[in-house]
Amino acid sequence: MSVLKITNQNFEKEVLNSDKTTIVDFYADWCGPCKMMSPIIDKIAEENDDIKVGKLNVDESGDVATQFNIMSIPTIVIFKNGTELKRFVGVTSKDNIINAIK
């Protein structure tokens, strides 16, 4: 499955109302650690059809970032049934993210 572009406009539909566990990578294009996380997020999306994976640019969709108190990036948030299940701030491993879901 490919990585979705999450925005202020589609966040509710794609994340909060999703029937799948959803990982959202809150990032910015200028952020070095975010660039380190990008291939990890892409790999999770590629390897897990049962998980929805999206990226939200905090510079373009600041309303959602503010709503979820994103203070540092990258922040990876796992949602299940519209509720935050787990949050990782900073660079983390693919295994840490997957283990938080299983």
C-alpha positions as CSV (number, residue, x, y, z in Angstrom):
1,M,0.0,0.0,0.0
2,S,1.3,3.5,-0.8
3,V,1.7,6.3,1.7
4,L,-1.2,8.7,1.8
5,K,-0.9,12.4,1.9
6,I,-2.8,13.5,5.0
7,T,-4.1,17.1,5.2
8,N,-6.4,19.2,7.3
9,Q,-9.1,18.4,4.8
10,N,-8.9,14.6,4.8
11,F,-7.6,13.8,8.3
12,E,-11.0,13.0,9.7
13,K,-11.9,10.7,6.9
14,E,-8.5,9.0,6.4
15,V,-7.5,8.7,10.1
16,L,-10.2,9.2,12.6
17,N,-12.9,7.3,10.6
18,S,-10.6,4.7,9.2
19,D,-11.4,1.0,9.8
20,K,-7.7,0.2,9.8
21,T,-5.0,1.0,12.3
22,T,-3.4,4.2,10.9
23,I,0.1,5.5,11.3
24,V,0.6,9.2,10.7
25,D,4.1,10.7,10.3
26,F,4.0,14.4,11.2
27,Y,6.9,16.0,9.4
28,A,8.3,19.0,7.5
29,D,10.3,19.1,4.3
30,W,13.1,21.1,6.0
31,C,13.5,18.6,8.9
32,G,16.6,16.4,8.8
33,P,15.4,13.7,11.2
34,C,12.1,13.6,9.3
35,K,14.1,12.8,6.1
36,M,15.7,9.9,8.1
37,M,12.2,8.6,9.0
38,S,10.8,8.8,5.6
39,P,12.2,5.6,4.2
40,I,11.1,3.7,7.3
41,I,7.5,5.0,7.0
42,D,7.6,4.1,3.3
43,K,8.8,0.5,4.1
44,I,6.0,0.0,6.7
45,A,3.4,1.1,4.1
46,E,4.9,-1.2,1.5
47,E,5.1,-4.3,3.8
48,N,1.8,-4.0,5.7
49,D,-1.5,-4.0,3.7
50,D,-3.5,-4.2,7.0
51,I,-2.2,-0.8,8.2
52,K,-3.0,2.6,6.7
53,V,0.1,4.8,6.6
54,G,0.1,8.6,5.9
55,K,2.3,11.6,6.1
56,L,1.1,15.0,7.3
57,N,3.2,18.1,6.5
58,V,3.0,20.3,9.6
59,D,3.8,23.4,7.6
60,E,0.8,22.8,5.2
61,S,-1.6,21.2,7.8
62,G,-0.9,23.0,11.0
63,D,-4.4,22.8,12.3
64,V,-4.2,19.0,12.8
65,A,-0.7,19.3,14.2
66,T,-2.0,21.8,16.7
67,Q,-5.0,19.7,17.6
68,F,-2.8,16.8,18.5
69,N,-0.2,18.9,20.3
70,I,2.7,18.1,18.0
71,M,5.6,20.1,19.5
72,S,8.5,18.3,17.8
73,I,9.0,16.6,14.5
74,P,9.2,13.9,13.4
75,T,6.3,12.6,15.5
76,I,4.8,9.3,14.6
77,V,1.3,8.7,16.0
78,I,-0.6,5.4,15.8
79,F,-4.4,5.7,15.7
80,K,-6.9,2.9,16.1
81,N,-10.7,3.4,15.9
82,G,-10.1,7.2,15.9
83,T,-8.1,7.2,19.1
84,E,-4.4,7.8,19.6
85,L,-2.8,4.5,20.6
86,K,0.9,5.4,20.8
87,R,3.2,8.2,19.9
88,F,6.9,8.3,19.0
89,V,8.8,11.6,19.0
90,G,12.1,11.8,17.1
91,V,13.7,9.1,15.0
92,T,12.6,5.5,15.9
93,S,13.0,2.1,14.3
94,K,10.5,0.3,12.1
95,D,10.4,-2.5,14.7
96,N,9.4,-0.1,17.5
97,I,6.5,1.2,15.4
98,I,5.3,-2.3,14.3
99,N,5.6,-3.7,17.8
100,A,3.4,-0.9,19.2
101,I,0.6,-2.0,16.8
102,K,0.8,-5.8,17.3
